[in-house]
């Protein structure tokens, strides 16, 4: 793997003569300038998407702690652009790439090209549905989409008596994206257990457009029993969409924004899934740095588990919103 052998050789020798890995790492970081290590961190959406603020903060904190150079790029939810960013990083001979694998097929060629060039790639936020079997990335830092979808689905069922024949609206930014497919599968599984059904709708990431699409859906489906947003954009607009459609229906969903937290605090939203984006950015960069410096192989990490934010714990989430959440 590029740069690892030459940069690790001195450390391996020291370890061989009896020093612990931790002491070696501390000594190396103290005595060595790692700023020549260059990692490209690719955010798959546009720069103004609120969700990724803490993710970027985590990536920057990790880069500062590791003493490496970080280049942040944005893919604007465009597979062609994101592949161009990966190819540019390869051409620039960077030391590592952190990228979101939001489509099962679109990034296979470019990520594998990076691996073949000796550049390690770690996925953050979204992974191939087949995980390591479906893409050349070395590890994934993010949540389990189907498990979390099932968790929020079961919570909505328990709190709002959703049952046989009920309709649950599940809007999401990009229905074909890996995260959307997984989350919807989890919610649909929970609903199927009680005889309810779901219906998915693409909203995009523009909040005004998402609100309009959701309002129109709800006006056309006044029998909707609940709204479960499968991403931060539709979840943040769910309460307002319900009101503008002249309905009072329970809402829940994914991620942390000011609108979502305010709705949970005033009781108009039941709960949201917390996937802790700061950890996704922080550990993606940290694991790449440890690999490049010391040859420590990266490992998958499930950020947020299946934790929910509701009225009982919203205070802590609000305190750290847009910083670590």
N, C-alpha and C positions, 0 to 999 in steps of 0.2 A: 504494500500500500504506500502511496506517495508520501515521502517525507518521514514516515514512521521509523524506518530502520535507522537512518542516520541520526535522527533526533533522540532515539531511545537507546542507542548503543552505550553511551556513557552511563546511563541509569541502570541498564541491565548488568553492566560490569560491577557497579557499586552494590547492587542487590546480591550479586553472586558472592561478594566477600562479606555478606552478613548484615547489611543495613536494611531496615524495614522499608517497605514501599512508601509508607506515609512520610518517613523522615527524608527519603530520597526526593519525593515530590516537593516537599517543603523547601529543601535545599536547592533543588533545581529552579523552582519558581523565584527564590530569593536571588540567586546568582545568575540567572539566565534571562535575557530579553526575548520574550515570546512574541513580540509585536510583529514579527515577520510571518506569523501564522495568520492566514487570511481565510475567514469563513463567510460564505454568502448565505444570508437568511432570507428566504423568499416567502412573503405573505401572499396568499393566493387571491385575495380580494383587492379592492381599491384602498388607497391610503386612508380615506376618511371613514372606514368601517369601524364603528366604536368598539366592537368586540376585541379587536386586535391591539388596542392600546396597551393593556397589561401584558400581552404576549410579547410585544416589542420591548417593553420595559424589562421583562424578564431576560430576554435575549441580550439586551445591552448590559444589564447587571452582570450576567454570566461572563460576557466578553471582558468587562472591566476587571472582574475577579481573576479571570484566567490570564489577563494581560495580552489578549490577542486582538487582532483587527477584525471588525465586523462590518459587512456591507449589507444593508437592508434594501430589498427590492420588492416591488408590488406587481402581481400578475393580473389584477383587474378582472378576475374570474374569466380569463381568456386563456384557453389551453395553448393556443399558438404563441401568445406572448410569454406565457410561463415557460414553455419549451425553449423559446429564444433566450430567456434569462438563464436557464440551465446550461444551454449550449455556450452562451457567453462566459459563464463561470468556468466551464471546461476549457475554453480557449484561453482564458486568463490564467489557467493553471492554479486555481485556488486550492487551498488545502482541505476544505470540506464544504458541504452544502447541506443546509437544512431546508426542507421543502414540504409543501402539503400535497399529498397524493389524493386529490379530490375526485379523480376519475379512474376507473379500473384499468383503462387501456391507454389513455392519452399520453402518459408520461413514462411508459415502460421503456421505450427506446432511449430517451434522453437520460434517464436515471441509470440505465444499464451502461450507456456510453460513459457516464461519469465513473462508474465502478471500473470499467475496463481501462480507463485512463488513470486508475489508482487514486481516485478522489472518493472518499467515503461520503455516503449520503444517509442522513437521518430524516425520517418523516415526522412532522409535527402537526397537530390539530386534526388531520384526517389521514387515514391509511387506506391502502388497497383492501378491498373486501376479503381477498385471500391472504392478506398480510404478506409475510416474507415469500410465500409461494407465488405471489402475483406480481412482485416488483423487486428490483435489486437493492432497495433500501436496506440498511443494516438493522434498524430498530425503529419503533414507533412510540412517540410520546403524545398521548392523548387519551380520550375516553373510549369506552366500549359503547357504541351507538345503540345496538339493539337492547342491551341490558338496561341502559338508561331510559330508552323509550318505553320499555316494559314497566320500569319503576314509576315514571310519571303517569303512565296509563293506569296502573293499579291505584295510585293515589287519587286520581280523578274519579275513578269508579267508587272507591271507598267513601270519598267525601260528598259525592253528588248523586249517588244511587243510579248510576248509569247501568242500563240493563238491556234485555232483549228488544231488538228493533230500534234502538236509539242510534242516532247519527252523531258522530264526532268529527268535527272539521279539523283537518291537520294541514294548515298552510306552511309552506317552506320556501326559502329563497330559490333554490335550484333542485327540483324534484329528482333529477337524474344523478345528482352528486352522491358520492358514497355515503356521506353522513346522513343525507336525507333518506336514502333507501334504508339504511340501518335503523335509524330512529323510527321511521314509519313502520317498519316491520315489528319493532318492539311494542309500539302503541297498538298496532293492529292485533298483535298476539294477545295482549291484555284484553282488548275489547271483544275479540272472538270468544274468549273464555266465558263472557257473560251474554253473548249473543248480540252485541252491538257491532256497528260497522263504522269504518272511517272513510273519509274522502280527502284526497290531497289536492293542493292547488299551488302552482308556482307564483311567487310574489316578487322576485328580484330583491335587491338590497336597498332600493330607494324607498324611504319610509312613506312618502306621500302616495306613490304608486301602489305600494303594498296595502296601505290603508284603503284606498279606493277599491282595489280588487277584492279585499276581504269584506268590505261593506256590501258590495254588489252580490257576492256569494251568499252572505247571510240574509239579505233581502229576499233572494231567490230560494233560500232554504230556512224559513223561519222555525222549522221543527228541530233545528240543530240543538242538541243537548249540551254540548260543550265545545270549546275551542282549545286545541293543544297545539301551540306553535312549535314547529320542529327546528327553529333557528331564532336568533336574537331579533331579527327584523320583524317577522310576523308576531312573535311573542310580545314584543314591545308595543305593537299596535292592536293587540287582541281586545283589550278592554274598550278602547275607543271605538274600534270597529263594531263591537257589539252594541254600544250605545247609539252610534250613528245609524245603525240598522233598526233601531227602535226595539232592541231586545235586551233582556237581562239574563245572560247565560254565564256559567262558570268558565274561567279561563286558566290555563297553565301553560308550561312550555319549557324552553331551554335558554340558558345564559343569563347574563347580568348586565342590565342597563339602568339608567336612572328611571325610565318609565316603568320598567319591570319591578324594580325595588319599591317605587312609590305605590304601585298597584298592590303589591304584597302587603305593604304596611297598612294601607287603608282597607284591606280585606276584599278588594275587587278581583284579586288574582289568588289562586290557591297556593301554587308553588312553582318553582322553576328549578331545573337541573343545573347544578354548579359544576362546570368542567375545568375551572381554575386555569385560565389561559396563561397566566404568569408562569406557572410551572412548565407549561408546554414550551414556551420560548426559552426559559432558563435552562431546563435540563437538555433540550436539544443541542444548544450551544455548549453546555458543560460537557456532555458526553462526547461530542465531536472533539472538543479540546483535549479531553483526557486520552482519547484514542490517538490523536495526532502527536501529543506530547510523549505519552508513555506506553502506547499500545494497549490501553484498557478497552476491551471490546464493549460497545454500547449494548444496552438491553432495553426491551420494551418496558414502558411505564404507563400504568392506567391512572391518569390524572382525574381527580374528583370522585373516582369510584362511581357509586350510584347515589351520591349525596344530593339532597334536595334543600333548597332555601325556602322557608315558609315564614309565617308570622312569628314563630317561636325563636328563630335564629337570624332574622333579617338584619338585626342591628349590627352584628359582626360583619356581615356581607356588605352592608352599607358603608361601614367604616373603611373598608379596604377596596371598595369599588373603584375600578379604573386604575388601581395600583397593582394589586395582585389578583383581582377578580374582575 
